[in-house]
Amino acid sequence: MLPVNALQKKTKSSAEAAGFKAIGFDEVAKFVAKYDVNTVSKLSGLAPDRLRRLAQLYADPKIKVMSFWTMGFNQPTRGA
């Protein structure tokens, strides 16, 4: 977890933030650029059209989406 709360920033380990460093939008965009729909389809086993529909749901501001990222729900035990 990155330190965003004032109390988190005061901790002794806030500079390390569990080994993570904050990155900007451009760095994130560069990192995910290689994951086009065909690459993600191969990695996930989902058809490209299904991935596109999911992306459209997330992109639609009229649709409310709740996303969970938790161990056992949608994260493998290897943590990636």
PyMOL Python script that loads the backbone (N, CA, C, O; Angstrom):
from pymol import cmd

cmd.read_pdbstr("""\
ATOM      1  N   MET A   1       0.852  -1.174   0.000  1.00  0.00           N
ATOM      2  CA  MET A   1       0.000   0.000   0.000  1.00  0.00           C
ATOM      3  C   MET A   1       0.898   1.239   0.000  1.00  0.00           C
ATOM      4  O   MET A   1       1.832   1.331   0.797  1.00  0.00           O
ATOM      5  N   LEU A   2       0.626   2.151  -0.859  1.00  0.00           N
ATOM      6  CA  LEU A   2       1.381   3.392  -0.891  1.00  0.00           C
ATOM      7  C   LEU A   2       0.856   4.340   0.177  1.00  0.00           C
ATOM      8  O   LEU A   2      -0.352   4.403   0.406  1.00  0.00           O
ATOM      9  N   PRO A   3       1.736   5.069   0.826  1.00  0.00           N
ATOM     10  CA  PRO A   3       1.283   5.976   1.879  1.00  0.00           C
ATOM     11  C   PRO A   3       0.578   7.200   1.306  1.00  0.00           C
ATOM     12  O   PRO A   3       1.221   8.073   0.724  1.00  0.00           O
ATOM     13  N   VAL A   4      -0.733   7.263   1.468  1.00  0.00           N
ATOM     14  CA  VAL A   4      -1.497   8.414   0.994  1.00  0.00           C
ATOM     15  C   VAL A   4      -2.141   9.165   2.149  1.00  0.00           C
ATOM     16  O   VAL A   4      -2.372  10.371   2.064  1.00  0.00           O
ATOM     17  N   ASN A   5      -2.428   8.449   3.222  1.00  0.00           N
ATOM     18  CA  ASN A   5      -3.024   9.047   4.396  1.00  0.00           C
ATOM     19  C   ASN A   5      -1.931   9.713   5.229  1.00  0.00           C
ATOM     20  O   ASN A   5      -0.794   9.241   5.248  1.00  0.00           O
ATOM     21  N   ALA A   6      -2.262  10.796   5.911  1.00  0.00           N
ATOM     22  CA  ALA A   6      -1.282  11.509   6.734  1.00  0.00           C
ATOM     23  C   ALA A   6      -0.643  10.595   7.771  1.00  0.00           C
ATOM     24  O   ALA A   6       0.555  10.704   8.032  1.00  0.00           O
ATOM     25  N   LEU A   7      -1.421   9.698   8.365  1.00  0.00           N
ATOM     26  CA  LEU A   7      -0.865   8.767   9.354  1.00  0.00           C
ATOM     27  C   LEU A   7       0.089   7.772   8.708  1.00  0.00           C
ATOM     28  O   LEU A   7       1.097   7.398   9.307  1.00  0.00           O
ATOM     29  N   GLN A   8      -0.224   7.345   7.492  1.00  0.00           N
ATOM     30  CA  GLN A   8       0.668   6.427   6.788  1.00  0.00           C
ATOM     31  C   GLN A   8       2.001   7.104   6.475  1.00  0.00           C
ATOM     32  O   GLN A   8       3.058   6.481   6.573  1.00  0.00           O
ATOM     33  N   LYS A   9       1.944   8.365   6.105  1.00  0.00           N
ATOM     34  CA  LYS A   9       3.155   9.091   5.739  1.00  0.00           C
ATOM     35  C   LYS A   9       4.097   9.285   6.922  1.00  0.00           C
ATOM     36  O   LYS A   9       5.300   9.461   6.733  1.00  0.00           O
ATOM     37  N   LYS A  10       3.558   9.255   8.141  1.00  0.00           N
ATOM     38  CA  LYS A  10       4.373   9.456   9.339  1.00  0.00           C
ATOM     39  C   LYS A  10       5.091   8.193   9.797  1.00  0.00           C
ATOM     40  O   LYS A  10       5.975   8.270  10.650  1.00  0.00           O
ATOM     41  N   THR A  11       4.735   7.038   9.254  1.00  0.00           N
ATOM     42  CA  THR A  11       5.353   5.804   9.708  1.00  0.00           C
ATOM     43  C   THR A  11       6.812   5.731   9.285  1.00  0.00           C
ATOM     44  O   THR A  11       7.230   6.388   8.332  1.00  0.00           O
ATOM     45  N   LYS A  12       7.577   4.925  10.005  1.00  0.00           N
ATOM     46  CA  LYS A  12       9.001   4.780   9.707  1.00  0.00           C
ATOM     47  C   LYS A  12       9.236   4.177   8.333  1.00  0.00           C
ATOM     48  O   LYS A  12      10.245   4.470   7.691  1.00  0.00           O
ATOM     49  N   SER A  13       8.317   3.338   7.877  1.00  0.00           N
ATOM     50  CA  SER A  13       8.517   2.642   6.608  1.00  0.00           C
ATOM     51  C   SER A  13       7.832   3.312   5.421  1.00  0.00           C
ATOM     52  O   SER A  13       7.771   2.724   4.342  1.00  0.00           O
ATOM     53  N   SER A  14       7.321   4.511   5.592  1.00  0.00           N
ATOM     54  CA  SER A  14       6.555   5.122   4.501  1.00  0.00           C
ATOM     55  C   SER A  14       7.392   5.340   3.247  1.00  0.00           C
ATOM     56  O   SER A  14       6.864   5.283   2.136  1.00  0.00           O
ATOM     57  N   ALA A  15       8.685   5.588   3.410  1.00  0.00           N
ATOM     58  CA  ALA A  15       9.538   5.804   2.234  1.00  0.00           C
ATOM     59  C   ALA A  15       9.677   4.520   1.421  1.00  0.00           C
ATOM     60  O   ALA A  15       9.818   4.565   0.198  1.00  0.00           O
ATOM     61  N   GLU A  16       9.638   3.381   2.100  1.00  0.00           N
ATOM     62  CA  GLU A  16       9.780   2.110   1.406  1.00  0.00           C
ATOM     63  C   GLU A  16       8.457   1.626   0.838  1.00  0.00           C
ATOM     64  O   GLU A  16       8.438   1.000  -0.222  1.00  0.00           O
ATOM     65  N   ALA A  17       7.369   1.897   1.507  1.00  0.00           N
ATOM     66  CA  ALA A  17       6.024   1.490   1.083  1.00  0.00           C
ATOM     67  C   ALA A  17       6.017   0.059   0.567  1.00  0.00           C
ATOM     68  O   ALA A  17       5.561  -0.213  -0.543  1.00  0.00           O
ATOM     69  N   ALA A  18       6.524  -0.838   1.380  1.00  0.00           N
ATOM     70  CA  ALA A  18       6.561  -2.270   1.049  1.00  0.00           C
ATOM     71  C   ALA A  18       7.304  -2.545  -0.251  1.00  0.00           C
ATOM     72  O   ALA A  18       6.956  -3.477  -0.975  1.00  0.00           O
ATOM     73  N   GLY A  19       8.314  -1.753  -0.553  1.00  0.00           N
ATOM     74  CA  GLY A  19       9.120  -1.984  -1.745  1.00  0.00           C
ATOM     75  C   GLY A  19       8.574  -1.357  -3.010  1.00  0.00           C
ATOM     76  O   GLY A  19       9.177  -1.488  -4.075  1.00  0.00           O
ATOM     77  N   PHE A  20       7.447  -0.681  -2.915  1.00  0.00           N
ATOM     78  CA  PHE A  20       6.851  -0.052  -4.084  1.00  0.00           C
ATOM     79  C   PHE A  20       7.224   1.417  -4.148  1.00  0.00           C
ATOM     80  O   PHE A  20       7.501   2.048  -3.128  1.00  0.00           O
ATOM     81  N   LYS A  21       7.228   1.946  -5.347  1.00  0.00           N
ATOM     82  CA  LYS A  21       7.414   3.385  -5.505  1.00  0.00           C
ATOM     83  C   LYS A  21       6.255   3.926  -6.327  1.00  0.00           C
ATOM     84  O   LYS A  21       5.730   3.250  -7.212  1.00  0.00           O
ATOM     85  N   ALA A  22       5.875   5.136  -6.024  1.00  0.00           N
ATOM     86  CA  ALA A  22       4.789   5.763  -6.772  1.00  0.00           C
ATOM     87  C   ALA A  22       5.249   6.015  -8.199  1.00  0.00           C
ATOM     88  O   ALA A  22       6.382   6.439  -8.429  1.00  0.00           O
ATOM     89  N   ILE A  23       4.360   5.749  -9.161  1.00  0.00           N
ATOM     90  CA  ILE A  23       4.681   6.030 -10.551  1.00  0.00           C
ATOM     91  C   ILE A  23       3.553   6.844 -11.150  1.00  0.00           C
ATOM     92  O   ILE A  23       2.418   6.805 -10.675  1.00  0.00           O
ATOM     93  N   GLY A  24       3.879   7.579 -12.195  1.00  0.00           N
ATOM     94  CA  GLY A  24       2.898   8.447 -12.830  1.00  0.00           C
ATOM     95  C   GLY A  24       2.124   7.742 -13.927  1.00  0.00           C
ATOM     96  O   GLY A  24       2.398   6.592 -14.268  1.00  0.00           O
ATOM     97  N   PHE A  25       1.160   8.450 -14.468  1.00  0.00           N
ATOM     98  CA  PHE A  25       0.293   7.905 -15.509  1.00  0.00           C
ATOM     99  C   PHE A  25       1.093   7.442 -16.720  1.00  0.00           C
ATOM    100  O   PHE A  25       0.824   6.369 -17.262  1.00  0.00           O
ATOM    101  N   ASP A  26       2.076   8.235 -17.155  1.00  0.00           N
ATOM    102  CA  ASP A  26       2.854   7.869 -18.343  1.00  0.00           C
ATOM    103  C   ASP A  26       3.592   6.550 -18.151  1.00  0.00           C
ATOM    104  O   ASP A  26       3.689   5.746 -19.078  1.00  0.00           O
ATOM    105  N   GLU A  27       4.112   6.331 -16.946  1.00  0.00           N
ATOM    106  CA  GLU A  27       4.813   5.076 -16.667  1.00  0.00           C
ATOM    107  C   GLU A  27       3.849   3.886 -16.668  1.00  0.00           C
ATOM    108  O   GLU A  27       4.178   2.810 -17.166  1.00  0.00           O
ATOM    109  N   VAL A  28       2.673   4.090 -16.112  1.00  0.00           N
ATOM    110  CA  VAL A  28       1.671   3.024 -16.116  1.00  0.00           C
ATOM    111  C   VAL A  28       1.244   2.729 -17.554  1.00  0.00           C
ATOM    112  O   VAL A  28       1.150   1.566 -17.948  1.00  0.00           O
ATOM    113  N   ALA A  29       0.987   3.775 -18.333  1.00  0.00           N
ATOM    114  CA  ALA A  29       0.568   3.596 -19.726  1.00  0.00           C
ATOM    115  C   ALA A  29       1.628   2.837 -20.520  1.00  0.00           C
ATOM    116  O   ALA A  29       1.299   1.970 -21.331  1.00  0.00           O
ATOM    117  N   LYS A  30       2.887   3.159 -20.291  1.00  0.00           N
ATOM    118  CA  LYS A  30       3.972   2.464 -20.987  1.00  0.00           C
ATOM    119  C   LYS A  30       4.013   0.987 -20.574  1.00  0.00           C
ATOM    120  O   LYS A  30       4.214   0.112 -21.416  1.00  0.00           O
ATOM    121  N   PHE A  31       3.823   0.712 -19.284  1.00  0.00           N
ATOM    122  CA  PHE A  31       3.868  -0.660 -18.783  1.00  0.00           C
ATOM    123  C   PHE A  31       2.746  -1.508 -19.373  1.00  0.00           C
ATOM    124  O   PHE A  31       2.981  -2.655 -19.754  1.00  0.00           O
ATOM    125  N   VAL A  32       1.534  -0.967 -19.455  1.00  0.00           N
ATOM    126  CA  VAL A  32       0.393  -1.763 -19.915  1.00  0.00           C
ATOM    127  C   VAL A  32       0.222  -1.755 -21.438  1.00  0.00           C
ATOM    128  O   VAL A  32      -0.622  -2.481 -21.962  1.00  0.00           O
ATOM    129  N   ALA A  33       1.003  -0.950 -22.151  1.00  0.00           N
ATOM    130  CA  ALA A  33       0.852  -0.834 -23.606  1.00  0.00           C
ATOM    131  C   ALA A  33       0.998  -2.177 -24.323  1.00  0.00           C
ATOM    132  O   ALA A  33       0.366  -2.402 -25.355  1.00  0.00           O
ATOM    133  N   LYS A  34       1.815  -3.053 -23.789  1.00  0.00           N
ATOM    134  CA  LYS A  34       2.039  -4.345 -24.449  1.00  0.00           C
ATOM    135  C   LYS A  34       0.843  -5.290 -24.307  1.00  0.00           C
ATOM    136  O   LYS A  34       0.781  -6.316 -24.983  1.00  0.00           O
ATOM    137  N   TYR A  35      -0.096  -4.951 -23.439  1.00  0.00           N
ATOM    138  CA  TYR A  35      -1.247  -5.822 -23.190  1.00  0.00           C
ATOM    139  C   TYR A  35      -2.434  -5.425 -24.064  1.00  0.00           C
ATOM    140  O   TYR A  35      -3.444  -4.930 -23.566  1.00  0.00           O
ATOM    141  N   ASP A  36      -2.302  -5.647 -25.370  1.00  0.00           N
ATOM    142  CA  ASP A  36      -3.430  -5.394 -26.260  1.00  0.00           C
ATOM    143  C   ASP A  36      -4.454  -6.516 -26.091  1.00  0.00           C
ATOM    144  O   ASP A  36      -4.214  -7.474 -25.355  1.00  0.00           O
ATOM    145  N   VAL A  37      -5.580  -6.398 -26.764  1.00  0.00           N
ATOM    146  CA  VAL A  37      -6.674  -7.344 -26.556  1.00  0.00           C
ATOM    147  C   VAL A  37      -6.274  -8.777 -26.910  1.00  0.00           C
ATOM    148  O   VAL A  37      -6.713  -9.718 -26.249  1.00  0.00           O
ATOM    149  N   ASN A  38      -5.455  -8.953 -27.934  1.00  0.00           N
ATOM    150  CA  ASN A  38      -5.063 -10.314 -28.319  1.00  0.00           C
ATOM    151  C   ASN A  38      -4.110 -10.934 -27.301  1.00  0.00           C
ATOM    152  O   ASN A  38      -4.206 -12.124 -26.999  1.00  0.00           O
ATOM    153  N   THR A  39      -3.200 -10.134 -26.777  1.00  0.00           N
ATOM    154  CA  THR A  39      -2.274 -10.625 -25.754  1.00  0.00           C
ATOM    155  C   THR A  39      -3.036 -11.021 -24.489  1.00  0.00           C
ATOM    156  O   THR A  39      -2.791 -12.081 -23.914  1.00  0.00           O
ATOM    157  N   VAL A  40      -3.952 -10.166 -24.068  1.00  0.00           N
ATOM    158  CA  VAL A  40      -4.730 -10.448 -22.864  1.00  0.00           C
ATOM    159  C   VAL A  40      -5.648 -11.645 -23.092  1.00  0.00           C
ATOM    160  O   VAL A  40      -5.884 -12.428 -22.172  1.00  0.00           O
ATOM    161  N   SER A  41      -6.159 -11.791 -24.288  1.00  0.00           N
ATOM    162  CA  SER A  41      -6.994 -12.943 -24.617  1.00  0.00           C
ATOM    163  C   SER A  41      -6.201 -14.235 -24.432  1.00  0.00           C
ATOM    164  O   SER A  41      -6.705 -15.204 -23.864  1.00  0.00           O
ATOM    165  N   LYS A  42      -4.972 -14.243 -24.908  1.00  0.00           N
ATOM    166  CA  LYS A  42      -4.135 -15.435 -24.764  1.00  0.00           C
ATOM    167  C   LYS A  42      -3.789 -15.699 -23.302  1.00  0.00           C
ATOM    168  O   LYS A  42      -3.786 -16.850 -22.863  1.00  0.00           O
ATOM    169  N   LEU A  43      -3.503 -14.656 -22.555  1.00  0.00           N
ATOM    170  CA  LEU A  43      -3.146 -14.819 -21.145  1.00  0.00           C
ATOM    171  C   LEU A  43      -4.327 -15.271 -20.292  1.00  0.00           C
ATOM    172  O   LEU A  43      -4.175 -16.087 -19.383  1.00  0.00           O
ATOM    173  N   SER A  44      -5.484 -14.740 -20.591  1.00  0.00           N
ATOM    174  CA  SER A  44      -6.657 -14.986 -19.738  1.00  0.00           C
ATOM    175  C   SER A  44      -7.537 -16.138 -20.199  1.00  0.00           C
ATOM    176  O   SER A  44      -8.282 -16.721 -19.410  1.00  0.00           O
ATOM    177  N   GLY A  45      -7.444 -16.459 -21.482  1.00  0.00           N
ATOM    178  CA  GLY A  45      -8.323 -17.484 -22.019  1.00  0.00           C
ATOM    179  C   GLY A  45      -9.701 -16.955 -22.395  1.00  0.00           C
ATOM    180  O   GLY A  45     -10.575 -17.730 -22.785  1.00  0.00           O
ATOM    181  N   LEU A  46      -9.904 -15.651 -22.282  1.00  0.00           N
ATOM    182  CA  LEU A  46     -11.181 -15.036 -22.658  1.00  0.00           C
ATOM    183  C   LEU A  46     -11.118 -14.561 -24.101  1.00  0.00           C
ATOM    184  O   LEU A  46     -10.071 -14.116 -24.569  1.00  0.00           O
ATOM    185  N   ALA A  47     -12.227 -14.655 -24.794  1.00  0.00           N
ATOM    186  CA  ALA A  47     -12.289 -14.215 -26.186  1.00  0.00           C
ATOM    187  C   ALA A  47     -12.133 -12.690 -26.264  1.00  0.00           C
ATOM    188  O   ALA A  47     -12.599 -11.977 -25.375  1.00  0.00           O
ATOM    189  N   PRO A  48     -11.481 -12.187 -27.320  1.00  0.00           N
ATOM    190  CA  PRO A  48     -11.302 -10.741 -27.468  1.00  0.00           C
ATOM    191  C   PRO A  48     -12.600  -9.945 -27.397  1.00  0.00           C
ATOM    192  O   PRO A  48     -12.625  -8.866 -26.804  1.00  0.00           O
ATOM    193  N   ASP A  49     -13.684 -10.457 -27.995  1.00  0.00           N
ATOM    194  CA  ASP A  49     -14.951  -9.712 -27.951  1.00  0.00           C
ATOM    195  C   ASP A  49     -15.480  -9.608 -26.519  1.00  0.00           C
ATOM    196  O   ASP A  49     -16.080  -8.600 -26.146  1.00  0.00           O
ATOM    197  N   ARG A  50     -15.258 -10.640 -25.732  1.00  0.00           N
ATOM    198  CA  ARG A  50     -15.693 -10.589 -24.328  1.00  0.00           C
ATOM    199  C   ARG A  50     -14.879  -9.557 -23.540  1.00  0.00           C
ATOM    200  O   ARG A  50     -15.425  -8.836 -22.705  1.00  0.00           O
ATOM    201  N   LEU A  51     -13.582  -9.494 -23.807  1.00  0.00           N
ATOM    202  CA  LEU A  51     -12.733  -8.494 -23.151  1.00  0.00           C
ATOM    203  C   LEU A  51     -13.143  -7.078 -23.548  1.00  0.00           C
ATOM    204  O   LEU A  51     -13.155  -6.173 -22.714  1.00  0.00           O
ATOM    205  N   ARG A  52     -13.476  -6.892 -24.815  1.00  0.00           N
ATOM    206  CA  ARG A  52     -13.921  -5.570 -25.273  1.00  0.00           C
ATOM    207  C   ARG A  52     -15.219  -5.153 -24.583  1.00  0.00           C
ATOM    208  O   ARG A  52     -15.367  -4.003 -24.170  1.00  0.00           O
ATOM    209  N   ARG A  53     -16.161  -6.098 -24.461  1.00  0.00           N
ATOM    210  CA  ARG A  53     -17.420  -5.782 -23.771  1.00  0.00           C
ATOM    211  C   ARG A  53     -17.179  -5.392 -22.321  1.00  0.00           C
ATOM    212  O   ARG A  53     -17.804  -4.462 -21.810  1.00  0.00           O
ATOM    213  N   LEU A  54     -16.273  -6.104 -21.658  1.00  0.00           N
ATOM    214  CA  LEU A  54     -15.941  -5.771 -20.276  1.00  0.00           C
ATOM    215  C   LEU A  54     -15.319  -4.382 -20.195  1.00  0.00           C
ATOM    216  O   LEU A  54     -15.654  -3.601 -19.304  1.00  0.00           O
ATOM    217  N   ALA A  55     -14.421  -4.074 -21.113  1.00  0.00           N
ATOM    218  CA  ALA A  55     -13.790  -2.752 -21.138  1.00  0.00           C
ATOM    219  C   ALA A  55     -14.831  -1.658 -21.360  1.00  0.00           C
ATOM    220  O   ALA A  55     -14.744  -0.587 -20.761  1.00  0.00           O
ATOM    221  N   GLN A  56     -15.813  -1.925 -22.219  1.00  0.00           N
ATOM    222  CA  GLN A  56     -16.872  -0.940 -22.466  1.00  0.00           C
ATOM    223  C   GLN A  56     -17.710  -0.702 -21.211  1.00  0.00           C
ATOM    224  O   GLN A  56     -18.133   0.424 -20.950  1.00  0.00           O
ATOM    225  N   LEU A  57     -17.948  -1.752 -20.440  1.00  0.00           N
ATOM    226  CA  LEU A  57     -18.688  -1.591 -19.186  1.00  0.00           C
ATOM    227  C   LEU A  57     -17.917  -0.697 -18.213  1.00  0.00           C
ATOM    228  O   LEU A  57     -18.489   0.200 -17.593  1.00  0.00           O
ATOM    229  N   TYR A  58     -16.621  -0.951 -18.089  1.00  0.00           N
ATOM    230  CA  TYR A  58     -15.800  -0.150 -17.180  1.00  0.00           C
ATOM    231  C   TYR A  58     -15.683   1.297 -17.659  1.00  0.00           C
ATOM    232  O   TYR A  58     -15.581   2.213 -16.844  1.00  0.00           O
ATOM    233  N   ALA A  59     -15.698   1.503 -18.970  1.00  0.00           N
ATOM    234  CA  ALA A  59     -15.521   2.844 -19.515  1.00  0.00           C
ATOM    235  C   ALA A  59     -16.792   3.673 -19.506  1.00  0.00           C
ATOM    236  O   ALA A  59     -16.723   4.896 -19.622  1.00  0.00           O
ATOM    237  N   ASP A  60     -17.943   3.043 -19.371  1.00  0.00           N
ATOM    238  CA  ASP A  60     -19.218   3.753 -19.418  1.00  0.00           C
ATOM    239  C   ASP A  60     -19.498   4.434 -18.073  1.00  0.00           C
ATOM    240  O   ASP A  60     -19.696   3.756 -17.065  1.00  0.00           O
ATOM    241  N   PRO A  61     -19.517   5.771 -18.057  1.00  0.00           N
ATOM    242  CA  PRO A  61     -19.727   6.480 -16.785  1.00  0.00           C
ATOM    243  C   PRO A  61     -21.129   6.293 -16.199  1.00  0.00           C
ATOM    244  O   PRO A  61     -21.357   6.604 -15.030  1.00  0.00           O
ATOM    245  N   LYS A  62     -22.067   5.786 -17.003  1.00  0.00           N
ATOM    246  CA  LYS A  62     -23.428   5.564 -16.514  1.00  0.00           C
ATOM    247  C   LYS A  62     -23.568   4.228 -15.770  1.00  0.00           C
ATOM    248  O   LYS A  62     -24.541   4.006 -15.050  1.00  0.00           O
ATOM    249  N   ILE A  63     -22.593   3.355 -15.954  1.00  0.00           N
ATOM    250  CA  ILE A  63     -22.649   2.039 -15.319  1.00  0.00           C
ATOM    251  C   ILE A  63     -21.737   2.051 -14.096  1.00  0.00           C
ATOM    252  O   ILE A  63     -20.567   2.425 -14.175  1.00  0.00           O
ATOM    253  N   LYS A  64     -22.297   1.636 -12.973  1.00  0.00           N
ATOM    254  CA  LYS A  64     -21.535   1.583 -11.730  1.00  0.00           C
ATOM    255  C   LYS A  64     -20.868   0.215 -11.621  1.00  0.00           C
ATOM    256  O   LYS A  64     -21.535  -0.815 -11.711  1.00  0.00           O
ATOM    257  N   VAL A  65     -19.562   0.209 -11.430  1.00  0.00           N
ATOM    258  CA  VAL A  65     -18.805  -1.028 -11.340  1.00  0.00           C
ATOM    259  C   VAL A  65     -18.081  -1.068 -10.005  1.00  0.00           C
ATOM    260  O   VAL A  65     -17.472  -0.082  -9.589  1.00  0.00           O
ATOM    261  N   MET A  66     -18.150  -2.211  -9.337  1.00  0.00           N
ATOM    262  CA  MET A  66     -17.376  -2.408  -8.123  1.00  0.00           C
ATOM    263  C   MET A  66     -16.371  -3.507  -8.422  1.00  0.00           C
ATOM    264  O   MET A  66     -16.743  -4.602  -8.844  1.00  0.00           O
ATOM    265  N   SER A  67     -15.118  -3.217  -8.204  1.00  0.00           N
ATOM    266  CA  SER A  67     -14.076  -4.173  -8.508  1.00  0.00           C
ATOM    267  C   SER A  67     -13.374  -4.590  -7.223  1.00  0.00           C
ATOM    268  O   SER A  67     -13.066  -3.753  -6.375  1.00  0.00           O
ATOM    269  N   PHE A  68     -13.126  -5.882  -7.086  1.00  0.00           N
ATOM    270  CA  PHE A  68     -12.422  -6.412  -5.920  1.00  0.00           C
ATOM    271  C   PHE A  68     -11.087  -6.992  -6.355  1.00  0.00           C
ATOM    272  O   PHE A  68     -10.994  -7.654  -7.389  1.00  0.00           O
ATOM    273  N   TRP A  69     -10.063  -6.742  -5.567  1.00  0.00           N
ATOM    274  CA  TRP A  69      -8.760  -7.347  -5.810  1.00  0.00           C
ATOM    275  C   TRP A  69      -8.322  -7.960  -4.499  1.00  0.00           C
ATOM    276  O   TRP A  69      -7.681  -7.305  -3.677  1.00  0.00           O
ATOM    277  N   THR A  70      -8.670  -9.220  -4.308  1.00  0.00           N
ATOM    278  CA  THR A  70      -8.365  -9.876  -3.044  1.00  0.00           C
ATOM    279  C   THR A  70      -7.833 -11.278  -3.287  1.00  0.00           C
ATOM    280  O   THR A  70      -8.172 -11.923  -4.278  1.00  0.00           O
ATOM    281  N   MET A  71      -7.017 -11.728  -2.392  1.00  0.00           N
ATOM    282  CA  MET A  71      -6.477 -13.091  -2.492  1.00  0.00           C
ATOM    283  C   MET A  71      -7.639 -14.080  -2.439  1.00  0.00           C
ATOM    284  O   MET A  71      -8.492 -14.010  -1.555  1.00  0.00           O
ATOM    285  N   GLY A  72      -7.654 -14.982  -3.382  1.00  0.00           N
ATOM    286  CA  GLY A  72      -8.687 -16.003  -3.418  1.00  0.00           C
ATOM    287  C   GLY A  72      -9.902 -15.610  -4.232  1.00  0.00           C
ATOM    288  O   GLY A  72     -10.625 -16.487  -4.704  1.00  0.00           O
ATOM    289  N   PHE A  73     -10.145 -14.349  -4.409  1.00  0.00           N
ATOM    290  CA  PHE A  73     -11.299 -13.906  -5.184  1.00  0.00           C
ATOM    291  C   PHE A  73     -10.913 -13.772  -6.650  1.00  0.00           C
ATOM    292  O   PHE A  73     -11.574 -14.325  -7.529  1.00  0.00           O
ATOM    293  N   ASN A  74      -9.847 -13.038  -6.904  1.00  0.00           N
ATOM    294  CA  ASN A  74      -9.382 -12.899  -8.288  1.00  0.00           C
ATOM    295  C   ASN A  74      -7.870 -12.757  -8.404  1.00  0.00           C
ATOM    296  O   ASN A  74      -7.360 -12.362  -9.452  1.00  0.00           O
ATOM    297  N   GLN A  75      -7.164 -13.073  -7.346  1.00  0.00           N
ATOM    298  CA  GLN A  75      -5.707 -12.987  -7.391  1.00  0.00           C
ATOM    299  C   GLN A  75      -5.129 -14.371  -7.116  1.00  0.00           C
ATOM    300  O   GLN A  75      -5.511 -15.011  -6.137  1.00  0.00           O
ATOM    301  N   PRO A  76      -4.220 -14.840  -7.958  1.00  0.00           N
ATOM    302  CA  PRO A  76      -3.625 -16.148  -7.705  1.00  0.00           C
ATOM    303  C   PRO A  76      -2.681 -16.097  -6.497  1.00  0.00           C
ATOM    304  O   PRO A  76      -2.284 -15.020  -6.052  1.00  0.00           O
ATOM    305  N   THR A  77      -2.340 -17.242  -5.990  1.00  0.00           N
ATOM    306  CA  THR A  77      -1.489 -17.290  -4.799  1.00  0.00           C
ATOM    307  C   THR A  77      -0.080 -16.805  -5.069  1.00  0.00           C
ATOM    308  O   THR A  77       0.640 -16.482  -4.124  1.00  0.00           O
ATOM    309  N   ARG A  78       0.343 -16.740  -6.328  1.00  0.00           N
ATOM    310  CA  ARG A  78       1.688 -16.242  -6.600  1.00  0.00           C
ATOM    311  C   ARG A  78       1.741 -14.711  -6.553  1.00  0.00           C
ATOM    312  O   ARG A  78       2.823 -14.129  -6.642  1.00  0.00           O
ATOM    313  N   GLY A  79       0.595 -14.060  -6.416  1.00  0.00           N
ATOM    314  CA  GLY A  79       0.566 -12.617  -6.200  1.00  0.00           C
ATOM    315  C   GLY A  79       0.692 -11.760  -7.426  1.00  0.00           C
ATOM    316  O   GLY A  79       0.970 -10.569  -7.292  1.00  0.00           O
ATOM    317  N   ALA A  80       0.508 -12.285  -8.604  1.00  0.00           N
ATOM    318  CA  ALA A  80       0.581 -11.453  -9.804  1.00  0.00           C
ATOM    319  C   ALA A  80      -0.607 -11.694 -10.686  1.00  0.00           C
ATOM    320  O   ALA A  80      -0.723 -11.081 -11.747  1.00  0.00           O
TER     321      ALA A  80
END
""", "prot")
cmd.dss("prot")
cmd.show_as("cartoon", "prot")
cmd.util.cbc("prot")
cmd.orient("prot")
